[in-house]
Amino acid sequence: MKIPEFAMPWLFLLLIPALGAAWILYRKKQPSILFPNLRAVKAGTASFPFKRAIPFLLILLSLILIVVALIRPREGLEEIKRRSDGVDIIIALDVSGSMRSIDIPENVKTNDQLNRGLSTGEIAARLNIAKQEISKFIKKRPSDRIGLIIFASQPYLACPPTLDHGRLLAALADFRAGMIGDQTGIAGPVASGIRRLKDSDSKRKIIVLFTDGANNVQAKVSPRQAAKLAKTFDITVYTVGIGSRQSIYPQDTPLGTQYVPVQSDFDEQLLRDIASATDGKYYHADDVPSMEAAMKAIDSLEKTTFEQQVLINWRELSIPLIAFALAGLLLAFLLENTVFLKAP
């Protein structure tokens, strides 16, 4: 962006003596010879009504240009340099078979309300709701490197931490519940996230873990041990437990899709312990609004810091003005001593 300004605007006051000097010069009596009769002189000279006004105007304009040049008009090209300290984030998303379950909001009391909510998308499978809110979270954080780990019995790196969020969102959309198993291992995705973040140079490193199941996979490292390891590498873990009191699971039968009631079985105390051990927080998401609130809370806690430096490259405009002023003075001098020269 171009910024015009005067470096020393107080020098505008010099216009007052400059105009005064020009006026004195104009009013100065010119040398002349008295004649008893001017007819002979008029007959031998050509009259020009502006012969004094033109040099005066040139001198006046030149003086004004000189004063303006002293004020140093300049034009600056603004250059803004931004530096951001982003947050490195691993999203660990449970894609076990139970994530096909649908949590029914408490205000839904009848089958008609349920069917209407399913048809409009207001009520959806846990995995679909999680994907929707994670996508919003990613789009709000363009300066952060974000990666995705999906897990069931074992963790799989779907996308390493990256600033290419288009690629990340495409990877997020590809996965379906149950595609890599039905069991839930909590320690695996935490340990995998630690491996991806421990050598990062980012000031903030976090893992956001989403699950609707209890840990039912035996591993060499327990979930709580994995949390202590994350704390060692200064990695904060936020946990989100998904599930409500009223849940149904879709089953495909010869008669079509049938919905059967299921019980949420995620281990809330374990998720709280993992978050607490790493100075993170635990959130419970049992419907769309609560999942949205959890993601907004995490977004507000993990702020990306920005530094902005403004540089302005100035281009001085005085030299052309001085050149025009000198040209004006020279022209005024030539006119007064040639074309408008008065006979003494």
C-alpha positions, -999 to 999 in steps of 0.1 A, spaced: 0 0 0 14 34 -10 14 61 17 20 98 7 32 122 34 53 153 41 84 146 62 86 182 76 51 198 73 60 227 96 81 242 68 48 251 51 53 283 71 80 293 46 53 300 21 45 332 39 79 349 34 81 333 -1 49 349 -12 59 382 5 92 382 -15 74 375 -47 50 404 -41 78 428 -33 95 418 -65 64 423 -85 57 457 -70 93 469 -74 94 500 -97 110 492 -130 137 515 -144 123 539 -170 129 572 -189 103 600 -190 92 612 -224 71 643 -230 51 624 -256 47 586 -257 33 584 -292 67 579 -307 76 552 -282 43 534 -287 47 535 -324 81 517 -321 73 491 -294 48 462 -292 26 462 -262 21 429 -243 -3 431 -213 12 401 -194 49 409 -199 53 415 -162 27 390 -150 42 359 -168 77 362 -153 62 370 -119 39 339 -120 69 318 -130 90 331 -101 60 327 -77 54 291 -88 91 283 -85 93 297 -50 63 276 -40 79 245 -55 111 252 -36 92 254 -3 73 223 -10 106 205 -19 120 216 15 90 201 32 101 168 16 71 151 1 76 114 -1 58 83 -10 61 52 11 55 16 0 42 -3 30 55 -38 35 40 -59 62 59 -89 75 40 -114 96 54 -142 116 33 -167 134 42 -192 161 18 -220 152 7 -250 173 16 -285 162 -15 -307 166 -22 -344 163 -59 -353 160 -64 -390 172 -98 -402 160 -114 -434 170 -129 -452 139 -138 -484 156 -172 -500 147 -190 -484 177 -185 -450 161 -214 -459 138 -236 -455 169 -261 -426 170 -266 -405 201 -302 -394 205 -306 -359 220 -326 -358 252 -353 -336 236 -361 -363 210 -389 -384 225 -407 -400 196 -398 -421 165 -411 -393 143 -387 -368 158 -359 -393 155 -366 -401 118 -369 -364 111 -335 -356 127 -319 -385 108 -332 -373 75 -321 -337 81 -287 -346 95 -294 -330 129 -289 -364 143 -260 -384 128 -235 -411 136 -208 -402 161 -181 -404 135 -199 -381 112 -204 -355 139 -168 -358 150 -156 -353 114 -178 -323 109 -166 -305 140 -129 -315 134 -132 -300 99 -144 -267 114 -116 -267 139 -89 -273 111 -103 -245 90 -100 -220 119 -63 -228 123 -45 -221 90 -11 -214 106 -9 -247 125 6 -279 114 -21 -305 120 -18 -343 116 -44 -371 118 -41 -405 134 -70 -429 131 -72 -459 155 -92 -489 165 -72 -518 179 -40 -502 164 -32 -466 154 -26 -456 117 -11 -424 106 -35 -410 81 -17 -376 76 15 -363 92 14 -328 107 11 -305 77 1 -270 67 -16 -285 36 -50 -286 52 -67 -296 20 -49 -328 20 -57 -333 57 -94 -327 52 -94 -351 22 -79 -378 44 -104 -371 72 -133 -376 49 -121 -410 36 -125 -431 67 -155 -451 79 -163 -466 112 -152 -502 115 -129 -502 85 -98 -511 106 -115 -531 134 -139 -529 163 -117 -528 193 -103 -497 210 -67 -492 220 -62 -458 238 -24 -460 245 -15 -466 208 -27 -433 193 -12 -413 222 22 -430 218 20 -426 180 12 -389 185 42 -385 208 65 -400 182 53 -374 157 55 -344 180 84 -350 203 111 -336 180 89 -306 169 104 -271 173 69 -257 179 63 -239 213 30 -258 217 24 -294 209 -10 -310 215 -29 -342 209 -67 -342 207 -81 -377 212 -117 -386 204 -131 -420 215 -164 -436 224 -149 -468 238 -131 -481 268 -95 -493 264 -98 -530 256 -64 -537 239 -35 -549 259 -3 -531 250 32 -528 263 24 -493 275 -8 -485 293 -28 -453 285 -17 -437 317 19 -445 311 16 -430 276 1 -398 292 32 -395 315 54 -399 285 36 -371 267 41 -349 298 79 -357 296 80 -342 261 58 -312 270 28 -325 249 -6 -316 261 -34 -341 256 -71 -331 253 -96 -360 255 -131 -360 242 -154 -388 253 -183 -394 229 -216 -410 239 -249 -404 256 -275 -422 277 -297 -428 247 -278 -444 219 -287 -467 190 -267 -488 166 -277 -494 130 -277 -530 120 -282 -542 84 -308 -570 81 -327 -586 53 -355 -562 61 -333 -532 59 -315 -511 85 -327 -517 120 -317 -496 150 -310 -513 183 -303 -497 217 -267 -497 229 -249 -485 260 -220 -460 259 -190 -476 274 -161 -451 272 -140 -449 303 -145 -414 315 -122 -416 344 -93 -428 322 -98 -399 298 -99 -375 327 -66 -390 340 -49 -388 306 -58 -351 302 -50 -342 338 -15 -359 336 -6 -336 307 -22 -304 319 -50 -308 293 -87 -310 297 -114 -336 293 -147 -329 274 -178 -350 271 -197 -348 238 -231 -365 237 -246 -345 208 -238 -320 181 -239 -289 204 -217 -304 230 -191 -316 204 -191 -281 189 -186 -266 224 -157 -289 231 -139 -280 199 -145 -243 205 -131 -246 240 -99 -263 227 -96 -237 200 -98 -209 225 -72 -225 248 -46 -231 221 -41 -198 205 -16 -192 177 5 -161 184 12 -136 156 39 -109 153 35 -82 127 63 -59 116 55 -30 93 83 -17 71 79 14 48 103 21 20 102 58 13 107 74 -21 116 111 -20 97 134 -44 116 166 -38 142 163 -66 116 167 -95 101 197 -77 135 214 -74 142 207 -111 109 223 -121 115 253 -98 150 259 -113 135 256 -148 108 281 -139 134 307 -126 155 302 -156 126 307 -179 115 338 -160 150 353 -163 152 346 -201 117 361 -207 126 392 -188 158 397 -207 147 387 -241 110 387 -252 98 410 -224 129 432 -223 119 469 -218 136 497 -236 152 520 -210 
